[in-house]
Amino acid sequence: MTEDESKIKRKFKKKDWNEIKTNDSWIIFKVMAEFVEGFDKMAKIGPCVSIFGSARTKKENKYFGMAEGIAAKLAEKGYGVITGGGPGIMEAGNKGAFEAGGRSAGLNIELPFEQFNNRYIDSDKLINFDYFFVRKVMFMKYSQGFIALPGGFGTFDELFEAMTLIQTGKIGRFPIVLVGKSYWEGLVDWIKKTVLETENNISPKDLDLFTLVDTVDEAVKCIDDFYSNYLLKPNF
């Protein structure tokens, strides 16, 4: 239990804590506690890039090595690295940043399976969340770029959340990089041919929201090129 949750628990000691966590009218206080802890810790980190990808990716997989390499190069250039805090690609991202001497943050989500925080997260930059939507706010607010390696539904969720918020002007523009052409090209082709050309459900300029690359250096260059003429600042 976090310090913020403890404060809420003391304040509402006449209520059973389990009831507070499950009752719809009281759950707002648990949500507030997660936002407070997230804002408090993340505001101190500085410019960061989020690295996304599957928790199931093994260390021998080429994308594990690429995520580690991207994170290390970003750290060397002064960017902090944020991941979902778990194993797989997330561990690779934190490992690369940590071993390069950079800031390594992990926004971990409590799940009944699969997710546990990796050991390469700075001790003061690990945050555990119960709620996906609170966690995603932290990614959007404190990331100056998204790098997505091959992943599953969680990676798609975070990727399309970012593109939707930029598309609708809810947050400022930042670079979104898809790493691994063989993995992403099928999705990108479907977006171009079906979503855009056949159904006209997006604008042609929406295809500029992301960049498809195939190497570590290309991914890092996308971030560097975007910010070469800007002073980094929070997204909102």
Backbone as CSV, one residue per row, in Angstrom:
resi,resn,N_x,N_y,N_z,CA_x,CA_y,CA_z,C_x,C_y,C_z
1,MET,0.856,-1.201,0.000,0.000,0.000,0.000,0.888,1.246,0.000
2,THR,0.593,2.210,-0.840,1.390,3.425,-0.930,1.078,4.347,0.239
3,GLU,1.945,5.361,0.424,1.723,6.350,1.485,0.417,7.096,1.269
4,ASP,0.096,7.399,-0.029,-1.148,8.119,-0.324,-2.367,7.280,0.029
5,GLU,-2.294,5.970,-0.264,-3.395,5.095,0.097,-3.548,5.017,1.605
6,SER,-2.416,5.008,2.324,-2.466,4.949,3.775,-3.144,6.178,4.362
7,LYS,-2.854,7.346,3.767,-3.495,8.580,4.229,-5.002,8.518,4.025
8,ILE,-5.410,8.038,2.861,-6.838,7.911,2.581,-7.477,6.911,3.527
9,LYS,-6.765,5.821,3.780,-7.307,4.797,4.674,-7.522,5.363,6.073
10,ARG,-6.543,6.155,6.558,-6.691,6.748,7.889,-7.850,7.732,7.923
11,LYS,-7.996,8.490,6.847,-9.042,9.502,6.802,-10.423,8.876,6.794
12,PHE,-10.531,7.725,6.149,-11.834,7.073,6.024,-11.850,5.764,6.817
13,LYS,-11.299,5.822,8.042,-11.131,4.598,8.826,-12.455,3.976,9.252
14,LYS,-13.546,4.731,9.183,-14.841,4.163,9.525,-15.365,3.250,8.427
15,LYS,-14.768,3.334,7.265,-15.135,2.479,6.139,-14.150,1.317,6.048
16,ASP,-14.628,0.141,5.729,-13.742,-0.974,5.467,-12.958,-0.698,4.192
17,TRP,-11.581,-0.859,4.225,-10.747,-0.508,3.077,-11.102,-1.322,1.843
18,ASN,-11.445,-2.576,2.016,-11.841,-3.391,0.874,-13.118,-2.861,0.242
19,GLU,-14.007,-2.335,1.066,-15.237,-1.747,0.530,-14.925,-0.492,-0.267
20,ILE,-13.978,0.310,0.252,-13.587,1.526,-0.452,-13.023,1.184,-1.828
21,LYS,-12.260,0.086,-1.897,-11.609,-0.283,-3.146,-12.583,-0.886,-4.160
22,THR,-13.723,-1.354,-3.701,-14.650,-2.035,-4.615,-15.955,-1.299,-4.835
23,ASN,-16.334,-0.435,-3.923,-17.592,0.289,-4.050,-17.428,1.436,-5.044
24,ASP,-18.343,1.531,-6.003,-18.221,2.531,-7.075,-18.127,3.958,-6.547
25,SER,-18.864,4.268,-5.504,-18.894,5.647,-5.008,-17.636,6.019,-4.227
26,TRP,-16.856,5.029,-3.793,-15.651,5.297,-3.026,-14.373,5.056,-3.823
27,ILE,-14.486,4.415,-4.954,-13.296,4.037,-5.720,-12.524,5.265,-6.206
28,ILE,-13.207,6.419,-6.258,-12.560,7.647,-6.693,-11.358,7.982,-5.834
29,PHE,-11.380,7.609,-4.544,-10.265,7.935,-3.662,-9.042,7.078,-3.976
30,LYS,-9.253,5.844,-4.359,-8.143,4.994,-4.790,-7.548,5.531,-6.090
31,VAL,-8.408,5.957,-7.001,-7.948,6.542,-8.262,-7.144,7.814,-7.991
32,MET,-7.660,8.658,-7.101,-6.958,9.894,-6.746,-5.573,9.601,-6.181
33,ALA,-5.480,8.577,-5.335,-4.200,8.225,-4.734,-3.187,7.825,-5.811
34,GLU,-3.635,7.078,-6.813,-2.725,6.674,-7.884,-2.285,7.866,-8.719
35,PHE,-3.190,8.794,-8.995,-2.808,9.997,-9.733,-1.808,10.831,-8.942
36,VAL,-2.048,11.004,-7.653,-1.156,11.818,-6.823,0.252,11.236,-6.801
37,GLU,0.358,9.932,-6.572,1.669,9.293,-6.536,2.356,9.394,-7.898
38,GLY,1.586,9.157,-8.971,2.156,9.228,-10.313,2.672,10.610,-10.661
39,PHE,1.860,11.626,-10.424,2.274,13.001,-10.723,3.487,13.401,-9.887
40,ASP,3.482,13.008,-8.625,4.562,13.400,-7.724,5.904,12.831,-8.173
41,LYS,5.921,11.554,-8.551,7.178,10.916,-8.947,7.598,11.283,-10.360
42,MET,6.659,11.291,-11.287,7.018,11.484,-12.683,7.419,12.913,-13.007
43,ALA,6.887,13.882,-12.263,7.200,15.288,-12.545,8.671,15.598,-12.323
44,LYS,9.373,14.755,-11.585,10.768,15.022,-11.239,11.759,14.391,-12.220
45,ILE,11.276,13.619,-13.173,12.170,12.818,-14.004,12.794,13.602,-15.152
46,GLY,12.037,14.487,-15.790,12.550,15.211,-16.945,12.160,14.532,-18.247
47,PRO,12.692,14.988,-19.382,12.311,14.456,-20.697,12.548,12.952,-20.812
48,CYS,11.522,12.252,-21.233,11.587,10.791,-21.318,10.972,10.283,-22.613
49,VAL,11.369,9.079,-22.990,10.786,8.367,-24.119,10.259,7.030,-23.595
50,SER,9.050,6.675,-23.981,8.464,5.402,-23.568,8.779,4.318,-24.596
51,ILE,9.114,3.156,-24.097,9.375,1.998,-24.948,8.336,0.930,-24.625
52,PHE,7.594,0.507,-25.655,6.527,-0.472,-25.496,6.863,-1.754,-26.249
53,GLY,6.233,-2.835,-25.829,6.396,-4.110,-26.513,5.933,-5.240,-25.620
54,SER,6.000,-6.429,-26.126,5.435,-7.577,-25.435,6.184,-7.958,-24.175
55,ALA,5.415,-8.303,-23.132,5.987,-8.854,-21.905,6.495,-10.275,-22.128
56,ARG,6.090,-10.899,-23.238,6.434,-12.295,-23.493,7.706,-12.465,-24.326
57,THR,8.300,-11.380,-24.749,9.509,-11.456,-25.569,10.688,-12.000,-24.760
58,LYS,11.331,-13.034,-25.259,12.445,-13.662,-24.569,13.759,-12.917,-24.848
59,LYS,14.723,-13.139,-23.964,15.992,-12.426,-24.075,16.748,-12.781,-25.355
60,GLU,16.519,-13.970,-25.887,17.217,-14.363,-27.113,16.558,-13.795,-28.372
61,ASN,15.379,-13.208,-28.231,14.680,-12.612,-29.365,15.407,-11.339,-29.820
62,LYS,15.485,-11.146,-31.132,16.231,-9.985,-31.643,15.639,-8.665,-31.169
63,TYR,14.324,-8.631,-30.933,13.708,-7.377,-30.521,14.045,-7.017,-29.077
64,PHE,14.367,-8.008,-28.263,14.852,-7.720,-26.906,16.150,-6.926,-27.000
65,GLY,17.068,-7.413,-27.829,18.334,-6.719,-28.002,18.164,-5.333,-28.606
66,MET,17.217,-5.188,-29.522,16.989,-3.881,-30.130,16.427,-2.901,-29.116
67,ALA,15.491,-3.350,-28.291,14.921,-2.473,-27.258,15.996,-2.017,-26.281
68,GLU,16.866,-2.949,-25.917,17.964,-2.613,-25.009,18.900,-1.587,-25.648
69,GLY,19.215,-1.796,-26.930,20.099,-0.873,-27.634,19.490,0.510,-27.808
70,ILE,18.209,0.569,-28.143,17.521,1.855,-28.296,17.541,2.615,-26.979
71,ALA,17.211,1.923,-25.891,17.173,2.575,-24.583,18.546,3.112,-24.182
72,ALA,19.582,2.335,-24.444,20.929,2.763,-24.088,21.327,4.028,-24.851
73,LYS,21.031,4.053,-26.145,21.379,5.225,-26.954,20.568,6.453,-26.539
74,LEU,19.305,6.245,-26.193,18.493,7.361,-25.720,19.050,7.916,-24.403
75,ALA,19.446,7.003,-23.507,20.008,7.429,-22.227,21.292,8.226,-22.431
76,GLU,22.109,7.795,-23.363,23.360,8.502,-23.653,23.116,9.907,-24.183
77,LYS,21.963,10.093,-24.813,21.614,11.409,-25.348,20.862,12.265,-24.330
78,GLY,20.652,11.730,-23.128,20.045,12.519,-22.058,18.572,12.284,-21.808
79,TYR,17.963,11.369,-22.565,16.555,11.057,-22.342,16.418,10.006,-21.242
80,GLY,15.389,10.151,-20.415,15.010,9.062,-19.544,14.192,8.062,-20.335
81,VAL,14.071,6.857,-19.823,13.290,5.817,-20.480,12.194,5.337,-19.541
82,ILE,10.986,5.287,-20.063,9.836,4.784,-19.313,9.340,3.515,-19.990
83,THR,9.054,2.498,-19.200,8.407,1.295,-19.735,7.241,0.933,-18.822
84,GLY,6.565,-0.136,-19.190,5.488,-0.638,-18.346,5.985,-1.383,-17.130
85,GLY,7.301,-1.476,-16.966,7.885,-1.986,-15.742,8.000,-3.495,-15.628
86,GLY,7.471,-4.241,-16.593,7.438,-5.688,-16.489,8.585,-6.376,-17.203
87,PRO,8.387,-7.647,-17.565,9.414,-8.422,-18.270,9.396,-8.152,-19.768
88,GLY,10.150,-8.953,-20.523,10.140,-8.850,-21.976,10.750,-7.558,-22.483
89,ILE,10.088,-6.955,-23.452,10.568,-5.696,-24.036,10.711,-4.617,-22.976
90,MET,9.819,-4.627,-21.998,9.891,-3.626,-20.933,11.186,-3.777,-20.142
91,GLU,11.523,-4.991,-19.800,12.783,-5.235,-19.088,13.976,-4.801,-19.937
92,ALA,13.928,-5.097,-21.227,15.021,-4.704,-22.120,15.201,-3.191,-22.130
93,GLY,14.092,-2.454,-22.203,14.172,-1.000,-22.197,14.769,-0.459,-20.912
94,ASN,14.298,-0.960,-19.779,14.846,-0.514,-18.497,16.312,-0.914,-18.345
95,LYS,16.650,-2.109,-18.809,18.043,-2.592,-18.709,18.985,-1.699,-19.509
96,GLY,18.590,-1.367,-20.741,19.436,-0.525,-21.571,19.680,0.837,-20.949
97,ALA,18.627,1.450,-20.434,18.761,2.769,-19.810,19.576,2.696,-18.532
98,PHE,19.275,1.710,-17.706,19.947,1.558,-16.406,21.443,1.345,-16.586
99,GLU,21.818,0.440,-17.480,23.240,0.120,-17.654,24.005,1.221,-18.372
100,ALA,23.274,2.106,-19.068,23.929,3.255,-19.710,23.996,4.460,-18.775
101,GLY,23.519,4.286,-17.545,23.581,5.371,-16.570,22.471,6.389,-16.700
102,GLY,21.392,6.033,-17.402,20.277,6.960,-17.584,19.164,6.735,-16.579
103,ARG,18.133,7.560,-16.683,16.962,7.419,-15.814,16.093,6.287,-16.343
104,SER,15.686,5.404,-15.445,14.937,4.213,-15.833,13.678,4.111,-14.983
105,ALA,12.537,4.410,-15.593,11.258,4.426,-14.867,10.380,3.259,-15.296
106,GLY,9.598,2.746,-14.364,8.687,1.646,-14.669,7.303,1.907,-14.112
107,LEU,6.308,1.891,-14.987,4.913,2.079,-14.578,4.254,0.707,-14.599
108,ASN,4.354,0.015,-13.500,3.911,-1.368,-13.426,2.402,-1.449,-13.179
109,ILE,1.778,-2.469,-13.745,0.347,-2.683,-13.547,0.149,-4.012,-12.830
110,GLU,-0.681,-4.019,-11.819,-0.931,-5.239,-11.062,-1.928,-6.110,-11.817
111,LEU,-1.470,-7.299,-12.205,-2.278,-8.244,-12.974,-2.245,-9.614,-12.302
112,PRO,-3.264,-10.440,-12.542,-3.282,-11.774,-11.937,-2.284,-12.736,-12.560
113,PHE,-1.668,-12.349,-13.676,-0.679,-13.202,-14.326,0.267,-12.331,-15.133
114,GLU,1.409,-12.847,-15.461,2.340,-12.280,-16.440,3.160,-11.096,-15.941
115,GLN,2.574,-10.172,-15.189,3.270,-8.925,-14.917,3.950,-8.912,-13.546
116,PHE,5.231,-8.575,-13.528,5.985,-8.307,-12.312,7.059,-7.312,-12.690
117,ASN,7.449,-6.464,-11.744,8.408,-5.436,-12.124,9.811,-6.037,-12.277
118,ASN,10.544,-5.517,-13.267,11.901,-5.990,-13.506,12.891,-5.261,-12.594
119,ARG,14.109,-5.772,-12.536,15.090,-5.277,-11.560,15.922,-4.101,-12.061
120,TYR,15.625,-3.583,-13.240,16.431,-2.500,-13.802,15.770,-1.126,-13.668
121,ILE,14.743,-1.041,-12.855,14.043,0.228,-12.638,14.673,0.950,-11.458
122,ASP,14.917,2.251,-11.598,15.414,3.036,-10.469,14.426,2.935,-9.311
123,SER,14.952,2.764,-8.108,14.086,2.510,-6.953,13.074,3.621,-6.711
124,ASP,13.428,4.840,-7.056,12.518,5.970,-6.834,11.626,6.244,-8.039
125,LYS,11.725,5.389,-9.060,10.951,5.625,-10.283,10.072,4.416,-10.649
126,LEU,9.772,3.596,-9.651,8.842,2.482,-9.833,7.497,2.858,-9.223
127,ILE,6.452,2.770,-10.040,5.093,3.053,-9.567,4.206,1.872,-9.934
128,ASN,3.423,1.407,-8.982,2.505,0.300,-9.218,1.078,0.821,-9.318
129,PHE,0.379,0.392,-10.361,-0.987,0.854,-10.607,-1.969,-0.313,-10.578
130,ASP,-3.181,-0.023,-10.141,-4.290,-0.962,-10.271,-5.079,-0.689,-11.544
131,TYR,-5.046,0.584,-11.999,-5.927,1.009,-13.078,-5.131,1.346,-14.342
132,PHE,-5.500,0.693,-15.435,-4.823,0.946,-16.710,-4.971,2.404,-17.141
133,PHE,-6.143,2.997,-16.926,-6.359,4.350,-17.451,-5.498,5.374,-16.716
134,VAL,-5.241,5.175,-15.426,-4.351,6.083,-14.700,-2.926,5.924,-15.230
135,ARG,-2.526,4.691,-15.401,-1.190,4.392,-15.932,-0.993,5.027,-17.311
136,LYS,-2.001,4.954,-18.171,-1.860,5.523,-19.517,-1.750,7.043,-19.482
137,VAL,-2.422,7.681,-18.532,-2.271,9.130,-18.389,-0.815,9.476,-18.096
138,MET,-0.171,8.685,-17.253,1.236,8.948,-16.923,2.123,8.802,-18.158
139,PHE,1.874,7.769,-18.964,2.631,7.605,-20.206,2.457,8.820,-21.116
140,MET,1.215,9.260,-21.288,0.936,10.351,-22.222,1.490,11.685,-21.716
141,LYS,1.378,11.909,-20.428,1.783,13.205,-19.882,3.302,13.371,-19.827
142,TYR,4.005,12.302,-19.521,5.428,12.445,-19.239,6.341,11.853,-20.300
143,SER,5.807,11.439,-21.434,6.631,10.920,-22.522,6.750,11.937,-23.642
144,GLN,7.952,12.133,-24.136,8.175,13.002,-25.284,8.311,12.195,-26.569
145,GLY,8.093,10.911,-26.481,8.131,10.063,-27.658,7.751,8.643,-27.290
146,PHE,7.167,7.920,-28.237,6.794,6.515,-28.060,7.578,5.669,-29.061
147,ILE,8.188,4.607,-28.584,8.826,3.638,-29.466,8.166,2.293,-29.207
148,ALA,7.487,1.766,-30.213,6.750,0.509,-30.070,7.457,-0.603,-30.832
149,LEU,7.861,-1.614,-30.107,8.387,-2.834,-30.708,7.263,-3.861,-30.732
150,PRO,7.466,-5.014,-31.377,6.378,-5.982,-31.476,5.760,-6.327,-30.126
151,GLY,4.433,-6.276,-30.095,3.702,-6.568,-28.861,2.295,-7.008,-29.169
152,GLY,1.510,-7.181,-28.131,0.144,-7.656,-28.270,-0.881,-6.572,-28.031
153,PHE,-2.016,-6.947,-27.465,-3.126,-6.015,-27.307,-2.738,-4.804,-26.450
154,GLY,-1.929,-5.012,-25.405,-1.532,-3.891,-24.559,-0.720,-2.865,-25.320
155,THR,0.189,-3.345,-26.160,1.001,-2.446,-26.987,0.120,-1.699,-27.979
156,PHE,-0.835,-2.407,-28.595,-1.750,-1.761,-29.537,-2.588,-0.693,-28.832
157,ASP,-3.029,-1.004,-27.631,-3.848,-0.077,-26.850,-3.094,1.228,-26.619
158,GLU,-1.857,1.127,-26.151,-1.062,2.319,-25.865,-0.717,3.071,-27.145
159,LEU,-0.428,2.340,-28.213,-0.092,2.956,-29.490,-1.258,3.763,-30.050
160,PHE,-2.438,3.154,-30.114,-3.586,3.845,-30.692,-4.141,4.931,-29.774
161,GLU,-3.947,4.777,-28.474,-4.317,5.856,-27.549,-3.513,7.109,-27.877
162,ALA,-2.203,6.944,-28.048,-1.342,8.086,-28.353,-1.725,8.720,-29.682
163,MET,-1.932,7.904,-30.718,-2.277,8.448,-32.032,-3.619,9.158,-32.006
164,THR,-4.575,8.623,-31.257,-5.892,9.262,-31.167,-5.812,10.618,-30.477
165,LEU,-5.056,10.690,-29.383,-4.950,11.949,-28.642,-4.229,13.017,-29.458
166,ILE,-3.211,12.617,-30.211,-2.523,13.584,-31.079,-3.436,13.988,-32.233
167,GLN,-4.095,13.016,-32.842,-4.992,13.285,-33.974,-6.087,14.275,-33.600
168,THR,-6.620,14.157,-32.398,-7.736,15.004,-31.965,-7.282,16.271,-31.251
169,GLY,-5.970,16.476,-31.160,-5.452,17.692,-30.554,-5.545,17.739,-29.044
170,LYS,-5.739,16.596,-28.407,-5.846,16.573,-26.951,-4.479,16.655,-26.275
171,ILE,-3.439,16.245,-26.974,-2.076,16.422,-26.486,-1.221,16.946,-27.634
172,GLY,-0.050,17.463,-27.292,0.854,17.968,-28.309,1.464,16.842,-29.125
173,ARG,1.920,17.181,-30.309,2.527,16.209,-31.213,3.852,15.706,-30.637
174,PHE,4.089,14.423,-30.683,5.384,13.860,-30.373,5.621,12.654,-31.284
175,PRO,6.878,12.248,-31.462,7.172,11.159,-32.404,6.695,9.805,-31.901
176,ILE,6.097,9.040,-32.810,5.694,7.660,-32.547,6.429,6.784,-33.555
177,VAL,7.220,5.848,-33.061,8.085,5.048,-33.912,7.733,3.572,-33.763
178,LEU,7.470,2.920,-34.892,7.199,1.485,-34.900,8.459,0.772,-35.372
179,VAL,8.996,-0.099,-34.541,10.246,-0.781,-34.842,9.963,-2.219,-35.277
180,GLY,10.432,-2.576,-36.478,10.246,-3.923,-36.989,9.272,-3.948,-38.152
181,LYS,9.765,-3.679,-39.347,8.881,-3.580,-40.512,8.123,-4.880,-40.784
182,SER,8.791,-6.012,-40.611,8.117,-7.280,-40.893,6.940,-7.525,-39.959
183,TYR,6.994,-6.940,-38.772,5.907,-7.113,-37.808,4.770,-6.125,-38.062
184,TRP,5.106,-4.886,-38.346,4.105,-3.818,-38.402,3.537,-3.559,-39.797
185,GLU,4.206,-4.005,-40.852,3.778,-3.631,-42.206,2.369,-4.115,-42.538
186,GLY,1.984,-5.288,-42.052,0.623,-5.765,-42.317,-0.423,-4.833,-41.749
187,LEU,-0.196,-4.371,-40.531,-1.123,-3.429,-39.894,-1.136,-2.102,-40.642
188,VAL,0.057,-1.620,-40.997,0.150,-0.330,-41.696,-0.522,-0.413,-43.069
189,ASP,-0.336,-1.520,-43.785,-0.986,-1.696,-45.086,-2.513,-1.707,-44.946
190,TRP,-3.014,-2.361,-43.902,-4.465,-2.394,-43.660,-4.996,-0.994,-43.370
191,ILE,-4.252,-0.234,-42.572,-4.667,1.145,-42.273,-4.732,1.966,-43.556
192,LYS,-3.718,1.821,-44.405,-3.664,2.599,-45.649,-4.772,2.195,-46.625
193,LYS,-4.901,0.883,-46.856,-5.802,0.418,-47.916,-7.261,0.353,-47.484
194,THR,-7.502,-0.118,-46.281,-8.888,-0.297,-45.830,-9.407,0.908,-45.069
195,VAL,-8.684,1.323,-44.032,-9.167,2.410,-43.175,-9.179,3.739,-43.931
196,LEU,-8.133,3.995,-44.716,-8.039,5.265,-45.439,-8.686,5.197,-46.817
197,GLU,-8.170,4.348,-47.708,-8.586,4.377,-49.104,-9.979,3.812,-49.335
198,THR,-10.310,2.697,-48.696,-11.610,2.059,-48.933,-12.733,2.723,-48.136
199,GLU,-12.505,2.914,-46.839,-13.570,3.407,-45.963,-13.485,4.895,-45.645
200,ASN,-12.358,5.515,-45.950,-12.189,6.957,-45.715,-12.455,7.331,-44.251
201,ASN,-11.954,6.500,-43.333,-12.202,6.719,-41.911,-11.116,7.535,-41.216
202,ILE,-10.045,7.828,-41.932,-9.012,8.730,-41.421,-8.593,9.651,-42.543
203,SER,-7.807,10.660,-42.178,-7.271,11.586,-43.176,-5.895,11.109,-43.634
204,PRO,-5.529,11.411,-44.895,-4.179,11.037,-45.354,-3.076,11.547,-44.436
205,LYS,-3.252,12.721,-43.852,-2.214,13.272,-42.974,-2.056,12.471,-41.678
206,ASP,-3.062,11.659,-41.340,-2.954,10.835,-40.135,-1.874,9.771,-40.261
207,LEU,-1.507,9.439,-41.487,-0.428,8.466,-41.687,0.925,9.034,-41.262
208,ASP,0.986,10.355,-41.099,2.226,10.994,-40.658,2.397,10.942,-39.144
209,LEU,1.408,10.393,-38.435,1.487,10.326,-36.980,2.548,9.344,-36.504
210,PHE,2.953,8.413,-37.364,3.930,7.405,-36.950,4.956,7.178,-38.055
211,THR,6.088,6.606,-37.644,7.167,6.292,-38.574,7.558,4.826,-38.393
212,LEU,7.737,4.134,-39.491,8.100,2.723,-39.471,9.596,2.585,-39.753
213,VAL,10.333,1.927,-38.844,11.781,1.775,-39.010,12.176,0.325,-38.763
214,ASP,13.463,0.045,-39.017,13.931,-1.343,-38.908,15.221,-1.501,-38.115
215,THR,15.794,-0.370,-37.649,17.063,-0.475,-36.922,17.042,0.389,-35.661
216,VAL,17.980,0.101,-34.777,18.136,0.870,-33.536,18.443,2.327,-33.852
217,ASP,19.394,2.560,-34.738,19.809,3.925,-35.053,18.673,4.732,-35.692
218,GLU,17.883,4.090,-36.539,16.756,4.788,-37.163,15.737,5.224,-36.107
219,ALA,15.485,4.364,-35.148,14.510,4.686,-34.103,14.972,5.885,-33.281
220,VAL,16.225,5.868,-32.875,16.764,6.968,-32.070,16.815,8.256,-32.883
221,LYS,17.150,8.150,-34.154,17.220,9.327,-35.024,15.847,9.999,-35.152
222,CYS,14.784,9.211,-35.191,13.437,9.792,-35.274,13.157,10.699,-34.083
223,ILE,13.584,10.269,-32.907,13.388,11.085,-31.706,14.266,12.322,-31.766
224,ASP,15.533,12.139,-32.084,16.487,13.246,-32.140,16.086,14.287,-33.178
225,ASP,15.722,13.831,-34.365,15.349,14.760,-35.441,14.129,15.587,-35.070
226,PHE,13.161,14.947,-34.423,11.934,15.660,-34.067,12.227,16.801,-33.099
227,TYR,13.111,16.544,-32.138,13.364,17.544,-31.098,14.585,18.411,-31.358
228,SER,15.165,18.319,-32.518,16.364,19.110,-32.802,16.087,20.608,-32.774
229,ASN,14.844,20.993,-33.030,14.503,22.424,-33.049,13.543,22.828,-31.937
230,TYR,13.398,21.958,-30.927,12.434,22.244,-29.868,13.080,22.135,-28.496
231,LEU,12.519,22.879,-27.547,12.849,22.682,-26.146,11.836,21.700,-25.603
232,LEU,12.305,20.642,-24.951,11.377,19.635,-24.443,10.542,20.207,-23.298
233,LYS,9.286,19.812,-23.273,8.380,20.243,-22.201,7.291,19.193,-22.049
234,PRO,6.601,19.180,-20.898,5.522,18.204,-20.720,4.472,18.324,-21.797
235,ASN,3.767,17.235,-22.072,2.794,17.216,-23.162,1.515,17.985,-22.852
236,PHE,1.133,18.052,-21.576,-0.046,18.855,-21.190,0.002,19.102,-19.703
